[in-house]
Structure formats: C-alpha cells, structure tokens
Amino acid sequence: MTSLSFRNRIALNYIVGTGLLVLAVFSAIYFIVKLTVYNHIDENLNIEVQDHLKELKIENGVVIFMDAEEWEEREHNSVDVNPVFVQFLDLNKKIIEKSPNLKNEKLVFHDNKDHFELYDTKLLDNKIRQIQVPLHIKSRKIGYLIIAMSLSDSSKVLDNLMDTLLITFPIILLILFFLARFYAGRSIKPINNIIQTSKIITKDNLKARIPLPKTRDELFTLSKTINNLLNRIEDAIEREKQFTSDASHELRTPLTVIKGTLEVLIRKPRDSKEYEEKINYCINEVDHLNSLVDQLLMMARFENQKQNILKENVYLNAVILDVLKLNIEKIKSERINVILDASEEFYIYSDNYLAVTILRNIISNAIKYSKPDSEVKISLSRENHKINCIISDQGIGIAKKDLESILNPFFRSDSLNHSEIKGTGLGLFIVKRMTDLLQIKFKIESEIGKGTRVLLVFEEYNNSLK
C-alpha cells in the first residue's frame, strides 16, 4: 500500500485527535440529554405517586381510590401528550382500578423490582417508564399502586438525536480532514520549496537558496539552517577547488624546473662542475617537492581520516631540543643565536606526534626567516595549570594585512621579494589545523623588519594521571 503523503498524514493525525474529541463531546451531549429527559419523567412519576397516595380515602368502610369524575378531570385519558397510566392492585395483585387510557390493557407488576424503583418496560410494544409502590391505610397494607408514563416521544427525541449525531460525525470528520489538509499544505509549503531547491542544487550549481518563510517558526529555522549548510558546503567546495588548483600549481612548478634544467643539460656537452651544479639544483627541487608531498599527505590524512588523538605525557623541553638539532646546519650557517629560556622541566598533556609537528613548523619558520647574526628565543613558563611557549625571532616579519591570510594553504607573504627562501605555504595552515584539533591556543604577531612572535598555550600534564 502506498504510504500517505506528509500533508495527508498531518491531516489524518489531526482528525484522529479531533475526531476523538468530537466523539467525546457528542457522547456527552447524548447522555446529558437522555439523563435530563429521564430525570424529568422520573420527577413527574414521583409527583404522581405522591398525589395518588394522598387521594386514597375510606367511605363507609370501603376504600375509595378515585371516582369517575376525577378520572375524567385528570389528563390520564389523554394518550397524545405524555399520557400517565395508573393502576391499583389488591394484595393478590389483581386489578382493582385503572385509568381509562389503559382501556383493555394492564400494567404488569414486576416481582423482581423493588418498591419505589424506577425502570423501563413495555406496554403494547411501546416503551414506558414505570414505578410500583405499596398502598397503606392506617399502617395496614391494602395493595399496590403502579404508575407509568410513556417514553415514546422521549425515545423519538433521543433516537433522532442519536441519528443526527451519527450522521453529523463522519461529515464533520470529512470536512475537518479537507480543512486540515488544506492548511497543512500551506504550512508545509516551505518544505516543498526545500525539495524544489534541493533538486536544482548540484556540485556545479550551489548558488540556489531556499526562500525563508515570513513566519519565524520551526520551518523558518529549518530553511535558515539548510541555507547556512549550503553556504558552508559551497565554501568548502570552493576551498577544495582552490586547494586543488594551488596544489597542482605547487607540484607542477618544481617538476617544470627540474625538467627544464635537465633539458638544458642534454642540449650540449658540459664540464663536470656545471653538471654537478645543475644536478644539485635538481636535488634541492626534489627535496622541496618531497616536502610539499609530505605536507599534502599530512593534510589529506587530517581532512579525510580525522586521525585519532592519543594524548600522553610529552616532555616539552626535549621536543624543542630535538627540533633545534634538525635545524642545526641552518643555525650555524646563519650564525643565529638560539636561546631556550626554561627554568625547569615542562611536561604537557598532548599528542606527541602532533605536538612535535606543530613545534617543528613554527621553530623551523623562525630560523628560516631570521636574518644572519640575529636571535631566536624560545621561552617556557607555567600559568594557571597551562604551559606557555613563546617563540620569537628577529626575522623579516609579516605584513599586518597578511597575518590572517598566512593561515590559508599555499599563501606566502611577500614571496616575490624573498624568492631565495624556499617554502610551500602549508606550514602555518597545518599548525592552525592541529592546534584547533588539540584545543591549543595559537596566536601570532609580527611586524615587517622587526620579526615574529608566536604564542602556544598547552595543557599541563597532571601527575595524578600517571
């Protein structure tokens, strides 16, 4: 069976709840009317009983129930408007007297019914309401009084009411269904807009957005959330396109240089010194290419696999010394004075591999962009269970307008004026991603010609974790 549409399900759920409520209201109406009718009849029957009990009298030693004139004066001879039937019985339950409107019929005494109990029975296949009470004269029981009233008109009223309610109920439900379906359709119109917009959105067309409903309800929030999601997807795809373009360009450049150098070498015979010079140049380009590939692979690993973080006790002093050893040739050749200001041993709680990668990129940059005979200072200190690591240099510096851009992949500040300094433009981008992943505070300040200062705030290792 085909499932109902969202609009029809809303309408169906609405009428089920409303239908139950209407059914409860209709039932209450019917039973209240029935109770009112029966209460009115029962009240009249009790009045009749009291009246007839008062009319009993004894004349010349004979019990007089009611004379003929009194019967005629009463409404008991009327069978059209709420006729009242009266019947007197002796102790043997034989009829002594009865109202003229009973004619040849009689009221049946029910032994299983209590005195003064009101109950329904039948007279000539017509429903009547009946009561039977004992008759006493001077505390002596002389017989029984049975009084009944017709329920024909009341039953017709109740039956007509029931028929009306039964006919009206499905009509109301049907009307409610179509009304609910109509308003549900209007209410979920933004969902249809979402569907239509989603159909026209492709990887090549991410500009379409869902029109926001005028009413700031849940559908407004949903539409706005989806639009924000589309904005993020569009930005991510644009960044991916830009990254792919930049990566291919960065990879193509050293390959082109290597190819061009080798093509020059084979054009004519050259002396060994020239061969050695060109080959060393190609080796440097290959090293640059390897570095670029390694960083691209590292980025891909964090983007696609979300590497599991393994936090542990990391000896920060030793990590910094190891990074300095890797840059010892550059430090010696440029006569850079490296100062490690650490008054004690500092331990951080972090992922060892990621922490080493972060410090290696930042310290290597500080040394690479430092001027000859300048100073690089690395300071470690403790503050509020945090370890502050400040790395400052006296290098070429970064323009203020480029401070945010340097965190983007492949961006290199003022690279044309410093073409002698090799780089991929990925180091700080990787640092930013890793510090975000490890929730390490990362702040960079710089000024052209004066140098750069980088602040890292690590989580201190807690000895209780050992």
Backbone hydrogen bonds, N-H to C=O, Kabsch-Sander energy under -0.5 kcal/mol:
donor,donor_aa,acceptor,acceptor_aa,energy
9,R,5,S,-2.5
10,I,6,F,-2.2
11,A,7,R,-2.2
12,L,8,N,-2.8
13,N,9,R,-2.8
14,Y,10,I,-2.1
15,I,11,A,-2.5
16,V,12,L,-2.2
17,G,13,N,-1.8
18,T,14,Y,-2.9
19,G,15,I,-3.3
20,L,16,V,-2.0
21,L,17,G,-1.8
22,V,18,T,-3.0
23,L,19,G,-2.8
24,A,20,L,-2.2
25,V,21,L,-2.4
26,F,22,V,-3.2
27,S,23,L,-2.5
28,A,24,A,-2.3
29,I,25,V,-2.6
30,Y,26,F,-2.7
31,F,27,S,-2.7
32,I,28,A,-2.2
33,V,29,I,-2.5
34,K,30,Y,-2.6
35,L,31,F,-2.4
36,T,32,I,-2.4
37,V,33,V,-2.7
38,Y,34,K,-2.6
39,N,35,L,-2.5
40,H,36,T,-2.2
41,I,37,V,-2.3
42,D,38,Y,-3.2
43,E,39,N,-2.3
44,N,40,H,-2.0
45,L,41,I,-2.6
46,N,42,D,-2.3
47,I,43,E,-1.9
48,E,44,N,-2.4
49,V,45,L,-2.5
50,Q,46,N,-2.3
51,D,47,I,-2.6
52,H,48,E,-2.7
53,L,49,V,-2.3
54,K,50,Q,-1.5
55,E,51,D,-1.0
56,L,52,H,-0.5
56,L,53,L,-0.6
57,K,64,I,-1.8
59,E,62,V,-3.0
62,V,59,E,-1.8
64,I,57,K,-4.1
65,F,63,V,-0.6
71,W,67,D,-2.0
72,E,68,A,-2.2
73,E,69,E,-2.1
74,R,70,E,-1.4
77,N,74,R,-0.7
78,S,75,E,-2.0
82,N,80,D,-0.7
85,F,83,P,-0.5
85,F,148,A,-3.3
87,Q,146,I,-2.3
88,F,97,E,-3.8
89,L,144,Y,-3.0
90,D,94,K,-2.3
93,K,90,D,-1.9
96,I,88,F,-3.1
97,E,88,F,-1.2
99,S,86,V,-2.8
102,L,99,S,-2.0
103,K,100,P,-1.5
105,E,102,L,-3.3
111,D,109,F,-0.7
113,K,110,H,-1.3
116,F,132,Q,-2.2
117,E,114,D,-1.6
119,Y,130,Q,-2.0
121,T,128,I,-2.4
123,L,126,N,-2.8
126,N,123,L,-1.4
128,I,121,T,-2.5
129,R,149,M,-3.1
130,Q,119,Y,-2.9
131,I,147,I,-2.2
133,V,145,L,-2.8
135,L,143,G,-3.1
137,I,140,R,-3.0
140,R,137,I,-1.3
141,K,139,S,-0.5
142,I,135,L,-2.5
143,G,135,L,-1.1
144,Y,89,L,-2.6
145,L,133,V,-3.3
146,I,87,Q,-3.1
147,I,131,I,-2.4
148,A,85,F,-2.6
149,M,129,R,-2.5
150,S,83,P,-1.5
151,L,127,K,-2.9
155,S,151,L,-3.4
156,K,152,S,-2.4
157,V,153,D,-2.3
158,L,154,S,-2.7
159,D,155,S,-3.2
160,N,156,K,-2.8
161,L,157,V,-2.4
162,M,158,L,-2.6
163,D,159,D,-2.8
164,T,160,N,-2.5
165,L,161,L,-2.5
166,L,162,M,-2.7
167,I,163,D,-2.3
168,T,164,T,-2.8
169,F,165,L,-2.4
171,I,167,I,-1.1
172,I,168,T,-2.9
173,L,169,F,-2.3
174,L,170,P,-2.6
175,I,171,I,-2.6
176,L,172,I,-3.0
177,F,173,L,-2.4
178,F,174,L,-2.0
179,L,175,I,-2.4
180,A,176,L,-3.1
181,R,177,F,-2.7
182,F,178,F,-2.2
183,Y,179,L,-2.7
184,A,180,A,-2.7
185,G,181,R,-2.1
186,R,182,F,-1.8
187,S,183,Y,-2.4
188,I,184,A,-2.4
189,K,186,R,-0.9
191,I,188,I,-0.9
192,N,188,I,-1.6
193,N,189,K,-2.1
194,I,190,P,-2.2
195,I,191,I,-2.4
196,Q,192,N,-2.8
197,T,193,N,-2.7
198,S,194,I,-2.6
199,K,195,I,-1.7
200,I,196,Q,-1.0
200,I,197,T,-0.5
201,I,197,T,-0.7
201,I,198,S,-0.5
202,T,200,I,-0.5
202,T,205,N,-1.5
205,N,202,T,-0.9
217,D,215,T,-2.1
221,T,217,D,-2.1
222,L,218,E,-2.7
223,S,219,L,-2.7
224,K,220,F,-2.6
225,T,221,T,-2.5
226,I,222,L,-2.5
227,N,223,S,-2.4
228,N,224,K,-2.4
229,L,225,T,-2.3
230,L,226,I,-2.7
231,N,227,N,-2.3
232,R,228,N,-2.2
233,I,229,L,-2.7
234,E,230,L,-2.9
235,D,231,N,-2.6
236,A,232,R,-2.7
237,I,233,I,-2.8
238,E,234,E,-2.6
239,R,235,D,-2.7
240,E,236,A,-2.4
241,K,237,I,-2.9
242,Q,238,E,-2.7
243,F,239,R,-3.1
244,T,240,E,-3.1
245,S,241,K,-2.6
246,D,242,Q,-3.0
247,A,243,F,-3.3
248,S,244,T,-2.5
249,H,245,S,-2.0
250,E,246,D,-3.0
251,L,247,A,-2.5
252,R,248,S,-2.3
253,T,249,H,-2.1
255,L,251,L,-1.3
256,T,252,R,-2.7
257,V,253,T,-2.3
258,I,254,P,-2.7
259,K,255,L,-2.7
260,G,256,T,-2.8
261,T,257,V,-2.5
262,L,258,I,-2.4
263,E,259,K,-2.4
264,V,260,G,-1.9
265,L,261,T,-1.8
266,I,262,L,-1.6
267,R,264,V,-0.8
268,K,264,V,-0.5
275,Y,271,D,-2.1
276,E,272,S,-2.7
277,E,273,K,-2.2
278,K,274,E,-2.4
279,I,275,Y,-2.8
280,N,276,E,-2.4
281,Y,277,E,-1.8
282,C,278,K,-2.3
283,I,279,I,-2.5
284,N,280,N,-2.3
285,E,281,Y,-1.8
286,V,282,C,-2.5
287,D,283,I,-2.6
288,H,284,N,-2.3
289,L,285,E,-2.5
290,N,286,V,-3.0
291,S,287,D,-2.5
292,L,288,H,-2.2
293,V,289,L,-2.6
294,D,290,N,-2.8
295,Q,291,S,-2.1
296,L,292,L,-2.3
297,L,293,V,-2.7
298,M,294,D,-2.0
299,M,295,Q,-2.3
300,A,296,L,-2.5
301,R,297,L,-2.2
302,F,298,M,-1.8
303,E,299,M,-2.3
304,N,300,A,-2.7
305,Q,301,R,-1.9
306,K,301,R,-0.7
311,K,309,I,-0.6
312,E,350,S,-2.6
314,V,312,E,-0.6
314,V,348,I,-2.9
316,L,314,V,-1.1
316,L,346,F,-1.8
317,N,346,F,-0.8
319,V,315,Y,-1.8
320,I,316,L,-2.2
321,L,317,N,-2.0
322,D,318,A,-2.3
323,V,319,V,-2.0
324,L,320,I,-2.1
325,K,321,L,-1.8
326,L,322,D,-1.4
327,N,323,V,-0.9
327,N,324,L,-0.5
328,I,325,K,-1.3
331,I,327,N,-2.2
332,K,328,I,-2.4
333,S,329,E,-2.8
334,E,330,K,-1.9
335,R,332,K,-0.6
336,I,331,I,-2.4
337,N,374,S,-2.7
338,V,336,I,-0.8
339,I,337,N,-0.5
339,I,376,V,-2.9
341,D,339,I,-0.7
341,D,378,I,-3.3
342,A,340,L,-1.1
348,I,314,V,-2.7
349,Y,459,E,-3.0
350,S,312,E,-1.9
350,S,348,I,-0.8
352,N,310,L,-0.6
352,N,350,S,-0.6
355,A,351,D,-2.7
356,V,352,N,-2.5
357,T,353,Y,-2.2
358,I,354,L,-2.5
359,L,355,A,-2.4
360,R,356,V,-2.6
361,N,357,T,-2.1
362,I,358,I,-2.1
363,I,359,L,-2.8
364,S,360,R,-2.0
365,N,361,N,-2.0
366,A,362,I,-2.3
367,I,363,I,-2.2
368,K,364,S,-2.9
369,Y,365,N,-2.6
370,S,367,I,-0.9
371,K,394,Q,-0.5
373,D,334,E,-2.6
374,S,371,K,-1.4
376,V,337,N,-2.5
377,K,392,S,-2.6
378,I,339,I,-3.3
379,S,377,K,-0.5
379,S,390,I,-2.7
380,L,341,D,-2.7
381,S,388,N,-1.9
383,E,386,K,-2.8
386,K,383,E,-0.9
387,I,458,F,-2.2
388,N,381,S,-2.8
388,N,386,K,-0.6
389,C,456,L,-3.1
390,I,379,S,-2.5
391,I,389,C,-0.5
391,I,454,V,-2.5
392,S,377,K,-2.6
392,S,390,I,-0.6
393,D,452,T,-2.3
394,Q,375,E,-0.6
396,I,369,Y,-1.8
402,D,399,A,-1.7
403,L,400,K,-1.1
406,I,402,D,-2.1
407,L,404,E,-1.2
408,N,405,S,-2.3
410,F,425,G,-1.5
411,F,408,N,-1.4
411,F,425,G,-0.8
415,S,412,R,-1.1
418,H,415,S,-0.5
419,S,416,L,-0.7
421,I,418,H,-1.6
422,K,420,E,-0.8
430,I,426,L,-2.6
431,V,427,G,-2.3
432,K,428,L,-2.6
433,R,429,F,-2.1
434,M,430,I,-2.5
435,T,431,V,-2.7
436,D,432,K,-2.0
437,L,433,R,-1.9
438,L,434,M,-2.3
439,Q,435,T,-0.6
439,Q,436,D,-0.5
440,I,435,T,-2.8
441,K,457,V,-1.3
443,K,455,L,-2.2
445,E,453,R,-3.0
447,E,451,G,-2.1
449,G,396,I,-3.0
450,K,447,E,-1.9
451,G,447,E,-1.8
453,R,445,E,-3.5
454,V,391,I,-2.6
455,L,443,K,-3.1
456,L,389,C,-2.5
457,V,441,K,-1.7
458,F,387,I,-2.9
458,F,456,L,-0.6
460,E,385,H,-1.5
461,Y,347,Y,-2.0
463,N,461,Y,-0.6
465,L,462,N,-2.2
466,K,463,N,-1.7
